Amino acid sequence: MLKLDLSYTNGFLNDGEIANAQSIVNTLHEDLLHKRVPGADYLGWLDLASRTLSEGVTDILQTAKEIREKADALVVVGIGGSYLGARAAFEWAKPEYYNQLPKDVRKGPELYFLGNHISSDAVADLLTILSGKQVYVNVISKSGTTTEPAIGFRLIREWMIQQYGEQETKNRIVATTDAAKGALRKLSTDEGYKTYVIPDDVGGRYSVLTPVGLLPLAVAGVDIVKLLEGAAEGEKLFGVPSLSENLAYQYAVARNALYRKGYVTEIFAHFEPGLHYFAEWWKQLFGESEGKDQKGVFPASVGYTTDLHSMGQFVQEGYRNLFETFVHIESVNHSVSVPSAKNVEDGLEYLAGKELSWVNDKARLATQSAHAEGGVPNLLVHVPDRSEHSLGMLFYFFERACAMSGLLMGVNPFNQPGVENYKTKMFKLLGKPGYQD
Ligand SMILES: O=P(O)(O)OC[C@H]1O[C@H](O)[C@H](O)[C@@H](O)[C@@H]1O
């Protein structure tokens, strides 16, 4: 079960400040359920996990099984919401050096991501590592027109045609896109690719539990049923209006209260390298949902203890507009202890035999306390373990919190009009037809 600890907001938030928001939360909760909110056409994520479980995921599991049997590597092509959820869950659920593990240990294909940048070097390096391998591709784009994945897909498709020929390439591509619209849908129909649909009513950053995330994760051997079950349990836990019960709404109210007091930057802080991409997913979720109409908490992230040795100074004593949200995993997958080394004078013998996770947790407790003392309020989300079930629940926790938080802030949490401006300017610079004036 997730837990939310707000003790380090004491002294920053007043007594009763959260509970006092109950009546506005009641109203927004009802508006959300009855689709009376801005962006109401994009609320399909609210009960997506439970609906998907009742419809079943047999087809996705079957496709994943075939790819697992035949492929040495799956390349997942996508960006933003068509990328970050799958990568977050992959890195959360699978071992740190997954691609380097022997195939009989890994039991599935290597997993690579493409289409999330326009870097020649990164593309060239990927094609080098793929050389001689049996490669399959899952290209993911809701609009089907996003520049980076469209370029990435052209490149990998061309490379595959050279390796395997036209027809075999078609058999190795699965496209995840809109049911009817867009260039990728048309190409998939023309070429006869296997396809999966991104529902109309689920925006990119809320789409991890659609085939966008589910197919690549199933190929990597992530238990997608447990992931969905965790999120479905989250639907119940975080689907009630009462602030004393609903931790997602508590979090939403707390971060809004801090925002109104000038804490305009939120740092997502974790202590596990495997959560790096979860933080990236979280940044898109909150950044695109709230950052509009000249409002919004700026979402940043740090990976401690690494970043205590780089960003720690700023967080402790720099400009005071920060608050932190720690995500702490209570039970990690592996037990590793500090070895004894009596002849080494590093002053660490007192830790000999102690679990690294215990040391890591003491670092977390010390950091929370020191940062609060330095004027940085912080919130703590406890996650029981690194299971798919806990991850599914955490995805839903933040999705539900983000919707409530954006509504409390008075913005439409489900659109992202601002991402178009640079695209228009870029298309002009690139000489795209129709963008010259
Ligand atoms: O799935 P796509 O249509 O390719 O979109 C991928 C991403 O790019 C866009 O620029 C939006 O800012 C994101 O919200 C979206 O997730």
The ligand as an SDF file (V2000), in Angstrom:
LIG
                    3D

 16 16  0  0  0  0  0  0  0  0999 V2000
    2.3170   10.2990  -29.7270 O   0  0  0  0  0  0  0  0  0  0  0  0
    2.7060   11.5250  -30.4860 P   0  0  0  0  0  0  0  0  0  0  0  0
    1.5310   12.1050  -31.2320 O   0  0  0  0  0  0  0  0  0  0  0  0
    3.8690   11.2530  -31.3960 O   0  0  0  0  0  0  0  0  0  0  0  0
    3.1360   12.6270  -29.4480 O   0  0  0  0  0  0  0  0  0  0  0  0
    4.2750   12.5260  -28.6570 C   0  0  0  0  0  0  0  0  0  0  0  0
    4.4170   13.7410  -27.7410 C   0  0  0  0  0  0  0  0  0  0  0  0
    4.7560   14.8880  -28.4880 O   0  0  0  0  0  0  0  0  0  0  0  0
    4.0320   16.0950  -28.3970 C   0  0  0  0  0  0  0  0  0  0  0  0
    4.8420   17.1560  -28.8190 O   0  0  0  0  0  0  0  0  0  0  0  0
    3.3920   16.4120  -27.0570 C   0  0  0  0  0  0  0  0  0  0  0  0
    3.9810   17.4850  -26.4040 O   0  0  0  0  0  0  0  0  0  0  0  0
    3.3430   15.2450  -26.1060 C   0  0  0  0  0  0  0  0  0  0  0  0
    2.2460   15.4300  -25.2380 O   0  0  0  0  0  0  0  0  0  0  0  0
    3.2240   13.9250  -26.8340 C   0  0  0  0  0  0  0  0  0  0  0  0
    3.1640   12.8820  -25.8790 O   0  0  0  0  0  0  0  0  0  0  0  0
  1  2  2  0
  2  3  1  0
  2  4  1  0
  2  5  1  0
  5  6  1  0
  6  7  1  0
  7  8  1  0
  7 15  1  0
  8  9  1  0
  9 10  1  0
  9 11  1  0
 11 12  1  0
 11 13  1  0
 13 14  1  0
 13 15  1  0
 15 16  1  0
M  END
$$$$
